Amino acid sequence: MTFFEILENLGICLAIYLGIIFLPWIFAIFVNRAKENIIEIPLDQKTSIIEKEHSYHIDLGTKLIINIDDLEDSLPKNTDSLEDPKLSLIQKIEFIEKLLKNSKKEMKNAIQNNLLRDNLTKVRENPTDKKSLFFVIRNYYNNNQFDDCIKYAEKVLQIDENNLDAMKFIAKSYKNLGDLKLASKHSLRIIKYFPKDKDTLFMLSRIYFTIEKLDECISFSKRVLEIDENNLEAMRLIARSYKKLKNDKQTVESYLEIIKKYPNDIKSLQELSRIYYNDEEYKKSIEISKAILKNDKKDITALRLIARANNNLGNNVESLEYYLLILELNPKDIDTLSIIIRMYHKMNDFQNTLHYCDQLLLFEKENKLGLSYKAKSLVKLNKLEEAIIIGEKLLELNENNLQVLIELGQNLYDLENYNKAILYLERALKISEKNSTAIRVIALSYDQMNLKEKALQYYILECNNSPKSISSWEKRINLLYRMGDEVKAKDCLNEIIRLLGDTLEANLMALSVAISWYWEEEATEITNKSKKRWGDDVEEKVSQIWNEHWNKET
C-alpha cells in the first residue's frame, strides 16, 4: 500500500468518525433549544431511546475494520447525557472536546501498537532486519520499557557488534533504570570505540557527578569541552565538582570562565555570588548579584544576597532598601518581615517597627517576634498601657517567658502599679533567682510602697549578686539611712571587701563608696591601709577617685 493510499484511508476513517460523533450531538443541541421555546404539552408516553456507542481502529496494512464488540471499551464512555437540560451549550462543547481528545490519544496508541506488531513480525521473519529492530528499540525506549529496549538493542549488536546507536540505547536504558554501574560500563565501551562521542562523554560526566566520583566527572567534562569548547552544561559540571571538592579557587575560576562566555547565565552568577558571600567578600558578592538584577530585576536570590552583604558591611540603609524590595515581591515573606522589623528597631525607627509588626501579625496572629518587637516599640513610644496588653498576649503563648515577665514588671513599675509589678517580677525570680533586673525592680517597687524591710531584703540580694555595682550599694545605704541605721550603712564597706576579697580592687571600691557618702574617717583608714599594703602607687589611684567624686559634685 502506497503512502497516498494510507492517507486516503485515514481521511475516510476520520470523516466517518466525525460524522458518527458530531451529527447526533448537534441534532440533540438544536432539539433542546427547540424544546425551550415550546409550551409544555403533556405527553401520554415518552419513548426511550437506547443509544449504543461505536469505536473503531485502523489497520494500516490493508483496510478499515469496524470492531463494535471488541473495541467498544477502547474509548471513554459517554456517562453524561447531552439531553440533560441542565447542561449549557459551553458545557456540551467542552464535553465533546474532552471526548475527542481522549479518542485521539486512543487512536494514536492503536496506530503505534499496530506498527509495533508489524515490526516485531518482520523481526521474527528476518532477525537481521536492522530497520525494524531499531523501530522496536525506539518504541520500547519512548514508552519507558527499558528492559525490552536493551533486549532488542543487544540483538542489533549480535549483527553489528560496534553499532553506536544500539550501544547508546543500552547505556541510556540502564541509566534510566537506575543501574549506574552498568550504564557507566556500557558508556565506557562506547568511548573505547568512539572516543569523541559527545553525548556519551557527557552522560559519563553526569553519572560520575551523581556517584560523587568528582575527579572522573571533571576529566570527562573536559573531554566534552575539547569537542565543544562552549558546552555550558559541561562547564557547570566542572564548577560544581570543584565546589563539592571544596577547591574554592578552581570553583571561582570555573564560574568566571562560564560568565566570560555566558555573561547572562543566571545560575552561574548566583553560585558565584554565594561563594563570594560565604567567603565574606561582600563587595564582590554585591557586584555579581547586581549583574543578575540587570537581567532579572525580580531575582529574589540576588536581592537577598545584596541585602545580607550590605548588612554585614554595616550599610544598614542600603540593606533595608533591598529587603523592602523583596517584601514588595513577596508581601507574605515572614523571614523578610522579621528582618525588617529588627532593622527598624535597631535604627530607633519605632513607628515603622510597629507598622511592619502589624503587617507580620496579619499573617501570623501569634508570631512571637512580631508581638515582642511591638511591645518594645510601644514602650519606646511611651505607650506603656498598650505594651502591657501585648506582653500579656505573649504570656498566654508561654507563661514562663522570663523576658516578658521582667518587661511587664518594669512597665507596671513605671506606671506606679507596684503591686502588680511585684507579681510578675516574683514569677520571674522563680525562673531565674539571680536575675539582676528583676531583683532591682522588685526592690524599688517595695521601696516605693514604703515596705522598707522587704526592700532591704532585695537590695541585699542585689549587692550579693552584683558586688561591683556601686549603684546597688548606694541604694542599700540610702535605705539604711532612711531606716536610721548608720552602723549597718557603714558596715557595707566591710561587706564589699568580704564579697570581693581583700584585694586592691575591693579596697578601692570601698573607698569610692566611702567618699561618695563623705565618710572621711573611713576613707582615710582605707587609704592608709592600701598605701601600707600596696605601696605609694595607690596614692595616684586614690587621687583619681577623689577627682572623679568632686567632678560629679560640680
C-alpha positions as CSV (number, residue, x, y, z in Angstrom):
1,M,0.0,0.0,0.0
2,T,1.4,3.4,-1.0
3,F,1.7,6.4,1.3
4,F,-1.1,8.2,-0.5
5,E,-3.4,5.2,-0.2
6,I,-2.7,5.2,3.6
7,L,-3.6,9.0,3.7
8,E,-6.8,8.3,1.7
9,N,-7.8,5.6,4.2
10,L,-7.1,7.9,7.2
11,G,-9.2,10.6,5.6
12,I,-12.1,8.3,5.1
13,C,-11.9,7.0,8.7
14,L,-11.7,10.5,10.1
15,A,-14.8,11.6,8.1
16,I,-16.8,8.6,9.2
17,Y,-15.7,9.1,12.9
18,L,-16.6,12.8,12.9
19,G,-19.9,12.1,11.3
20,I,-20.8,9.5,14.0
21,I,-19.6,11.7,16.8
22,F,-21.0,15.1,15.8
23,L,-24.3,14.7,14.0
24,P,-26.3,13.2,16.8
25,W,-24.9,15.7,19.3
26,I,-25.6,18.7,17.1
27,F,-29.1,17.4,16.5
28,A,-29.5,17.0,20.2
29,I,-28.4,20.5,21.0
30,F,-30.9,22.1,18.5
31,V,-33.7,19.8,19.7
32,N,-33.1,21.1,23.3
33,R,-33.2,24.6,22.1
34,A,-36.4,23.9,20.2
35,K,-37.9,22.4,23.3
36,E,-37.2,25.5,25.3
37,N,-39.4,27.5,23.0
38,I,-42.4,25.1,23.1
39,I,-45.2,25.5,25.6
40,E,-45.3,22.4,27.9
41,I,-47.7,19.9,26.3
42,P,-48.4,16.7,28.3
43,L,-47.4,13.6,26.6
44,D,-49.0,10.2,27.0
45,Q,-45.7,8.3,26.8
46,K,-42.1,9.1,26.2
47,T,-40.4,6.6,24.1
48,S,-37.0,5.7,25.5
49,I,-34.1,5.6,23.0
50,I,-31.3,3.2,23.6
51,E,-28.1,4.6,22.3
52,K,-25.1,2.4,21.6
53,E,-21.7,3.9,21.0
54,H,-19.3,2.5,18.4
55,S,-15.5,2.8,18.2
56,Y,-13.1,1.6,15.6
57,H,-9.4,1.2,14.8
58,I,-7.4,1.4,11.7
59,D,-5.4,-1.5,10.2
60,L,-2.8,0.3,8.2
61,G,-1.8,-2.8,6.5
62,T,-5.0,-3.3,4.4
63,K,-8.4,-1.8,5.2
64,L,-10.7,-0.1,7.7
65,I,-12.0,-2.5,10.3
66,I,-15.0,-1.7,12.5
67,N,-14.9,-3.7,15.7
68,I,-18.2,-2.9,17.5
69,D,-17.8,-5.6,20.2
70,D,-14.0,-6.0,20.6
71,L,-13.0,-2.3,20.7
72,E,-16.1,-0.8,22.3
73,D,-14.1,-0.3,25.6
74,S,-11.1,1.4,23.9
75,L,-12.7,4.8,24.0
76,P,-14.1,6.6,27.1
77,K,-17.8,6.1,27.5
78,N,-20.3,9.0,27.5
79,T,-21.6,8.7,31.0
80,D,-23.3,12.1,30.8
81,S,-26.3,12.7,28.6
82,L,-26.3,15.6,26.2
83,E,-30.1,15.5,26.7
84,D,-29.6,16.8,30.2
85,P,-31.3,20.3,30.2
86,K,-29.0,21.4,33.0
87,L,-26.0,21.3,30.6
88,S,-25.2,24.6,28.9
89,L,-24.0,24.9,25.4
90,I,-20.5,25.6,26.6
91,Q,-20.5,22.5,28.8
92,K,-21.7,20.4,25.9
93,I,-18.9,21.7,23.7
94,E,-16.3,21.1,26.5
95,F,-17.7,17.5,26.9
96,I,-17.3,16.9,23.1
97,E,-13.7,18.4,23.1
98,K,-12.8,16.1,26.0
99,L,-14.1,13.1,24.3
100,L,-12.3,13.9,21.0
101,K,-9.0,14.5,22.9
102,N,-9.3,11.0,24.6
103,S,-10.3,9.5,21.3
104,K,-7.3,11.0,19.5
105,K,-5.0,9.5,22.2
106,E,-6.5,6.1,21.8
107,M,-6.2,6.3,18.0
108,K,-2.5,7.2,18.3
109,N,-1.9,4.3,20.7
110,A,-3.7,1.9,18.4
111,I,-1.6,3.0,15.4
112,Q,1.6,2.7,17.4
113,N,0.6,-0.8,18.6
114,N,-0.2,-1.9,15.1
115,L,3.2,-0.6,13.8
116,L,5.0,-2.3,16.7
117,R,3.3,-5.6,16.0
118,D,4.1,-5.3,12.3
119,N,7.8,-4.6,13.0
120,L,8.0,-7.4,15.6
121,T,6.6,-9.8,12.9
122,K,9.2,-8.6,10.5
123,V,12.0,-9.2,13.0
124,R,10.7,-12.7,13.7
125,E,10.7,-13.4,9.9
126,N,14.1,-11.7,9.4
127,P,16.2,-11.3,12.6
128,T,18.8,-9.2,10.7
129,D,16.3,-6.5,9.7
130,K,18.0,-3.6,11.4
131,K,15.4,-1.1,10.3
132,S,12.6,-3.0,12.0
133,L,14.8,-3.7,15.0
134,F,15.5,0.0,15.6
135,F,11.8,0.8,15.2
136,V,11.1,-1.7,18.0
137,I,14.0,-0.3,20.1
138,R,12.9,3.3,19.8
139,N,9.3,2.3,20.6
140,Y,10.2,0.5,23.8
141,Y,12.6,3.3,24.8
142,N,10.0,6.0,24.3
143,N,7.4,4.0,26.3
144,N,9.9,3.5,29.2
145,Q,10.1,-0.2,28.5
146,F,13.8,-0.2,29.0
147,D,14.4,-3.9,29.6
148,D,12.8,-4.7,26.3
149,C,14.7,-1.9,24.7
150,I,18.0,-3.4,25.9
151,K,17.0,-6.9,24.7
152,Y,16.4,-5.8,21.1
153,A,19.5,-3.5,21.1
154,E,21.6,-6.5,22.0
155,K,20.1,-8.3,19.0
156,V,21.5,-5.5,16.9
157,L,24.9,-5.9,18.5
158,Q,24.8,-9.6,17.5
159,I,24.6,-8.4,13.9
160,D,26.8,-5.4,14.2
161,E,28.9,-5.5,17.4
162,N,30.1,-1.9,17.2
163,N,26.8,-0.3,16.3
164,L,26.9,3.1,18.1
165,D,23.1,3.7,18.2
166,A,22.4,0.3,19.8
167,M,25.2,0.7,22.4
168,K,23.8,4.2,23.3
169,F,20.3,2.8,23.7
170,I,21.6,0.1,26.1
171,A,23.7,2.6,28.1
172,K,20.8,5.1,28.4
173,S,18.3,2.4,29.3
174,Y,20.5,1.2,32.2
175,K,20.8,4.8,33.3
176,N,17.1,5.3,33.2
177,L,16.6,2.0,35.2
178,G,18.9,3.5,37.9
179,D,21.7,0.9,37.3
180,L,24.5,3.5,37.0
181,K,27.2,0.8,37.3
182,L,26.1,-0.9,34.1
183,A,25.3,2.4,32.5
184,S,28.9,3.6,33.0
185,K,30.3,0.2,31.9
186,H,28.5,0.4,28.5
187,S,29.3,4.0,28.1
188,L,33.0,3.3,28.6
189,R,32.7,0.6,26.0
190,I,31.3,3.2,23.6
191,I,34.1,5.6,24.4
192,K,36.6,2.9,23.7
193,Y,35.4,2.6,20.1
194,F,34.1,6.2,19.7
195,P,36.3,8.4,21.9
196,K,34.7,11.6,20.6
197,D,31.1,10.8,21.0
198,K,30.0,13.9,22.9
199,D,26.6,12.6,24.2
200,T,28.3,9.6,25.8
201,L,31.1,11.6,27.3
202,F,28.6,14.0,28.8
203,M,26.5,11.1,30.2
204,L,29.6,9.7,31.8
205,S,30.2,13.1,33.4
206,R,26.8,13.2,34.8
207,I,26.9,9.6,36.1
208,Y,30.3,10.3,37.9
209,F,28.9,13.5,39.4
210,T,25.9,11.6,40.7
211,I,28.0,8.9,42.3
212,E,30.5,11.6,43.5
213,K,33.5,10.4,41.6
214,L,34.2,14.0,41.1
215,D,37.7,13.8,39.6
216,E,36.4,11.5,36.9
217,C,33.5,13.9,36.3
218,I,35.9,16.7,35.8
219,S,38.0,14.6,33.4
220,F,35.2,13.6,31.1
221,S,33.6,17.1,31.2
222,K,37.0,18.5,30.0
223,R,36.9,15.9,27.1
224,V,33.5,17.2,26.2
225,L,34.9,20.7,26.1
226,E,37.7,19.5,23.8
227,I,35.0,18.7,21.3
228,D,32.6,21.6,22.1
229,E,34.5,24.3,23.9
230,N,31.4,26.3,24.7
231,N,29.3,23.4,26.2
232,L,27.6,25.2,29.1
233,E,26.4,22.0,30.9
234,A,29.9,20.5,30.9
235,M,31.4,23.8,32.2
236,R,28.8,23.8,35.0
237,L,29.6,20.2,36.0
238,I,33.3,21.1,36.3
239,A,32.5,24.1,38.5
240,R,30.0,22.1,40.7
241,S,32.5,19.3,41.1
242,Y,35.3,21.7,42.3
243,K,32.8,23.2,44.7
244,K,32.0,19.7,46.2
245,L,35.7,19.0,46.4
246,K,35.9,22.3,48.4
247,N,38.5,23.7,45.9
248,D,37.4,27.3,46.2
249,K,40.0,28.7,43.9
250,Q,39.2,26.4,41.0
251,T,35.4,26.8,41.6
252,V,35.6,30.5,41.3
253,E,37.8,30.3,38.2
254,S,35.4,27.8,36.6
255,Y,32.4,30.0,37.2
256,L,34.3,33.1,36.0
257,E,35.1,31.2,32.8
258,I,31.4,30.4,32.3
259,I,30.4,34.1,32.9
260,K,33.1,35.2,30.4
261,K,31.4,33.1,27.7
262,Y,27.8,33.3,29.0
263,P,27.5,36.7,30.9
264,N,23.8,36.3,31.4
265,D,23.9,32.7,32.8
266,I,21.8,33.3,35.9
267,K,22.6,30.0,37.6
268,S,26.4,30.6,37.4
269,L,26.1,34.2,38.5
270,Q,24.0,33.1,41.5
271,E,26.6,30.4,42.5
272,L,29.5,32.8,42.2
273,S,27.7,35.4,44.3
274,R,27.0,32.8,47.0
275,I,30.7,31.8,47.0
276,Y,31.8,35.4,47.4
277,Y,29.3,35.9,50.2
278,N,30.4,32.7,52.1
279,D,34.0,33.8,51.7
280,E,33.0,37.2,53.3
281,E,33.9,39.0,50.1
282,Y,30.7,41.0,50.3
283,K,31.5,43.7,47.8
284,K,32.2,41.1,45.1
285,S,29.0,39.3,46.0
286,I,27.1,42.6,45.7
287,E,28.7,43.3,42.3
288,I,27.8,39.9,40.9
289,S,24.2,40.0,42.3
290,K,23.7,43.4,40.7
291,A,24.7,41.9,37.4
292,I,21.9,39.3,37.9
293,L,19.4,42.1,38.5
294,K,20.3,43.7,35.2
295,N,18.7,40.6,33.5
296,D,16.0,40.0,36.1
297,K,15.0,42.8,38.5
298,K,12.9,40.4,40.5
299,D,15.5,37.7,41.2
300,I,14.9,37.1,44.9
301,T,18.2,35.3,45.5
302,A,20.2,38.2,44.2
303,L,18.2,40.8,46.2
304,R,18.6,38.8,49.3
305,L,22.4,38.4,48.9
306,I,22.8,42.1,48.3
307,A,20.7,42.9,51.4
308,R,22.7,40.5,53.6
309,A,26.0,41.6,52.3
310,N,25.2,45.2,52.9
311,N,24.1,44.4,56.4
312,N,27.4,42.7,57.1
313,L,29.2,45.7,55.7
314,G,27.3,47.9,58.1
315,N,25.4,49.6,55.2
316,N,22.1,49.4,57.1
317,V,20.1,51.8,54.9
318,E,21.0,50.1,51.6
319,S,20.4,46.7,53.2
320,L,17.0,47.8,54.3
321,E,16.2,49.1,50.8
322,Y,16.8,45.7,49.3
323,Y,14.8,43.9,52.0
324,L,11.9,46.2,51.2
325,L,12.2,45.3,47.5
326,I,12.0,41.6,48.5
327,L,8.9,42.4,50.5
328,E,7.2,44.1,47.6
329,L,7.7,41.0,45.5
330,N,6.5,38.7,48.3
331,P,4.4,40.6,50.9
332,K,3.9,37.4,53.0
333,D,7.6,36.6,53.4
334,I,7.7,36.1,57.2
335,D,11.5,35.9,57.3
336,T,12.0,39.2,55.4
337,L,9.3,40.9,57.6
338,S,11.2,39.8,60.7
339,I,14.5,41.1,59.5
340,I,12.9,44.5,58.5
341,I,11.3,44.8,62.0
342,R,14.7,44.1,63.7
343,M,16.4,46.7,61.4
344,Y,13.9,49.5,62.0
345,H,14.1,48.8,65.8
346,K,17.9,48.9,65.7
347,M,17.7,52.2,63.8
348,N,15.3,53.6,66.6
349,D,12.5,54.0,64.0
350,F,9.8,52.7,66.2
351,Q,6.8,53.9,64.1
352,N,8.0,51.8,61.1
353,T,8.8,48.9,63.5
354,L,5.2,49.0,64.7
355,H,3.9,49.2,61.1
356,Y,5.7,46.1,60.0
357,C,4.9,44.3,63.2
358,D,1.2,44.8,62.4
359,Q,1.8,43.5,58.8
360,L,3.5,40.4,60.2
361,L,0.7,39.8,62.7
362,L,-1.9,40.0,59.9
363,F,-0.3,36.7,58.5
364,E,0.6,35.1,61.9
365,K,-1.5,36.5,64.8
366,E,0.6,34.7,67.4
367,N,4.0,35.4,65.9
368,K,6.2,35.9,69.0
369,L,8.8,38.1,67.3
370,G,6.1,40.4,66.0
371,L,4.4,40.7,69.4
372,S,7.7,41.1,71.2
373,Y,9.0,44.0,69.0
374,K,5.6,45.6,69.0
375,A,5.7,45.7,72.8
376,K,9.3,47.0,72.9
377,S,8.4,49.8,70.4
378,L,5.3,50.8,72.3
379,V,7.5,51.2,75.4
380,K,9.9,53.4,73.5
381,L,7.0,55.5,72.3
382,N,5.8,55.7,76.0
383,K,2.6,53.8,75.2
384,L,3.0,51.6,78.3
385,E,-0.6,50.5,78.6
386,E,-0.7,49.1,75.1
387,A,2.7,47.5,75.7
388,I,1.3,45.7,78.7
389,I,-1.6,44.3,76.7
390,I,0.8,42.9,74.1
391,G,3.0,41.5,76.9
392,E,0.1,39.7,78.4
393,K,-0.7,38.1,75.0
394,L,2.9,36.8,74.9
395,L,2.5,35.3,78.3
396,E,-0.6,33.4,77.0
397,L,1.7,31.8,74.5
398,N,4.4,31.0,77.1
399,E,3.7,31.7,80.7
400,N,7.3,31.1,81.6
401,N,8.7,33.7,79.2
402,L,11.3,35.3,81.5
403,Q,12.0,38.4,79.4
404,V,8.3,39.2,79.0
405,L,7.7,38.8,82.8
406,I,10.5,41.2,83.5
407,E,9.4,43.7,80.9
408,L,5.8,43.6,82.3
409,G,7.2,44.2,85.8
410,Q,9.3,47.2,84.6
411,N,6.3,48.7,82.6
412,L,4.0,48.3,85.6
413,Y,6.6,49.9,87.9
414,D,6.9,52.9,85.5
415,L,3.1,53.2,85.7
416,E,3.4,53.1,89.5
417,N,1.3,49.9,89.6
418,Y,3.8,48.4,92.2
419,N,1.6,45.5,93.5
420,K,1.0,44.1,90.0
421,A,4.6,44.7,89.0
422,I,5.8,42.6,92.0
423,L,3.6,39.7,91.0
424,Y,5.2,39.4,87.6
425,L,8.7,40.0,89.0
426,E,8.3,37.3,91.6
427,R,7.3,34.9,88.9
428,A,10.5,35.9,87.0
429,L,12.6,35.2,90.1
430,K,11.2,31.7,90.4
431,I,12.6,31.0,86.9
432,S,15.9,32.9,87.3
433,E,16.5,33.6,91.0
434,K,19.7,35.7,90.3
435,N,18.2,37.9,87.6
436,S,19.6,41.3,88.4
437,T,16.9,43.3,86.6
438,A,14.1,41.5,88.3
439,I,15.8,41.9,91.7
440,R,16.5,45.6,91.2
441,V,12.9,46.5,90.0
442,I,11.2,44.4,92.8
443,A,13.4,46.1,95.4
444,L,12.5,49.5,94.0
445,S,8.8,48.5,94.0
446,Y,8.9,47.6,97.7
447,D,10.8,50.7,98.4
448,Q,8.2,52.9,96.7
449,M,5.5,51.1,98.7
450,N,7.4,52.0,101.9
451,L,7.9,48.3,102.7
452,K,11.4,49.0,103.9
453,E,12.3,45.6,105.3
454,K,11.1,43.9,102.1
455,A,13.0,46.4,100.0
456,L,16.2,45.9,102.1
457,Q,16.0,42.2,101.6
458,Y,16.1,42.6,97.8
459,Y,18.8,45.4,98.0
460,I,21.0,43.0,100.0
461,L,20.3,40.3,97.3
462,E,21.2,42.7,94.6
463,C,24.5,43.6,96.3
464,N,25.4,39.9,96.8
465,N,24.8,39.2,93.1
466,S,26.5,42.3,91.8
467,P,29.1,43.4,94.4
468,K,30.9,45.5,91.9
469,S,27.9,47.7,91.2
470,I,28.3,50.9,93.2
471,S,24.7,52.0,92.4
472,S,23.5,48.8,94.2
473,W,25.4,49.7,97.3
474,E,24.3,53.3,97.2
475,K,20.6,52.3,97.1
476,R,21.1,49.9,100.0
477,I,23.0,52.5,102.1
478,N,20.3,55.2,101.3
479,L,17.6,52.9,102.6
480,L,19.5,52.1,105.8
481,Y,19.9,55.8,106.5
482,R,16.2,56.3,106.0
483,M,15.7,53.5,108.4
484,G,18.0,55.3,110.9
485,D,20.7,52.6,110.9
486,E,24.0,54.3,110.2
487,V,26.0,51.5,111.7
488,K,24.7,49.0,109.2
489,A,25.1,51.5,106.4
490,K,28.9,52.0,107.2
491,D,29.3,48.2,107.6
492,C,28.6,47.9,103.9
493,L,32.3,48.9,103.4
494,N,33.5,45.8,105.2
495,E,30.9,43.7,103.3
496,I,32.3,44.9,99.9
497,I,35.8,43.7,100.9
498,R,34.3,40.4,102.2
499,L,32.4,39.7,99.0
500,L,35.2,40.8,96.6
501,G,38.1,39.6,98.8
502,D,40.8,41.8,100.5
503,T,42.3,43.0,97.2
504,L,43.4,46.4,96.0
505,E,40.3,46.4,93.7
506,A,37.9,45.7,96.6
507,N,39.6,48.4,98.8
508,L,39.4,51.0,96.1
509,M,35.7,50.1,95.5
510,A,35.0,50.5,99.3
511,L,37.0,53.8,99.2
512,S,34.7,55.1,96.3
513,V,31.6,54.3,98.3
514,A,33.1,56.0,101.5
515,I,34.0,59.1,99.5
516,S,30.5,59.3,97.8
517,W,28.9,59.4,101.3
518,Y,31.5,61.8,102.8
519,W,32.7,59.2,105.3
520,E,36.1,60.9,105.7
521,E,37.3,58.8,108.7
522,E,36.6,55.5,106.9
523,A,38.0,56.9,103.6
524,T,41.3,57.9,105.4
525,E,41.5,54.5,107.1
526,I,41.1,52.6,103.8
527,T,43.6,54.9,102.1
528,N,46.3,54.4,104.7
529,K,45.8,50.7,104.8
530,S,46.1,50.5,101.0
531,K,49.3,52.6,100.9
532,K,50.8,50.4,103.5
533,R,50.0,47.2,101.8
534,W,50.3,48.1,98.1
535,G,52.8,51.0,98.2
536,D,52.8,54.6,97.2
537,D,51.4,53.8,93.7
538,V,48.0,53.6,95.4
539,E,48.0,57.3,96.1
540,E,47.6,58.1,92.4
541,K,44.5,55.9,92.2
542,V,43.1,57.4,95.4
543,S,43.6,60.9,94.0
544,Q,41.8,59.8,90.8
545,I,38.8,58.5,92.8
546,W,38.6,61.8,94.7
547,N,38.8,63.8,91.5
548,E,36.0,61.8,89.9
549,H,33.9,62.4,93.0
550,W,34.4,66.1,93.0
551,N,33.8,66.4,89.3
552,K,30.4,64.7,89.8
553,E,29.6,67.2,92.5
554,T,30.4,70.2,90.3
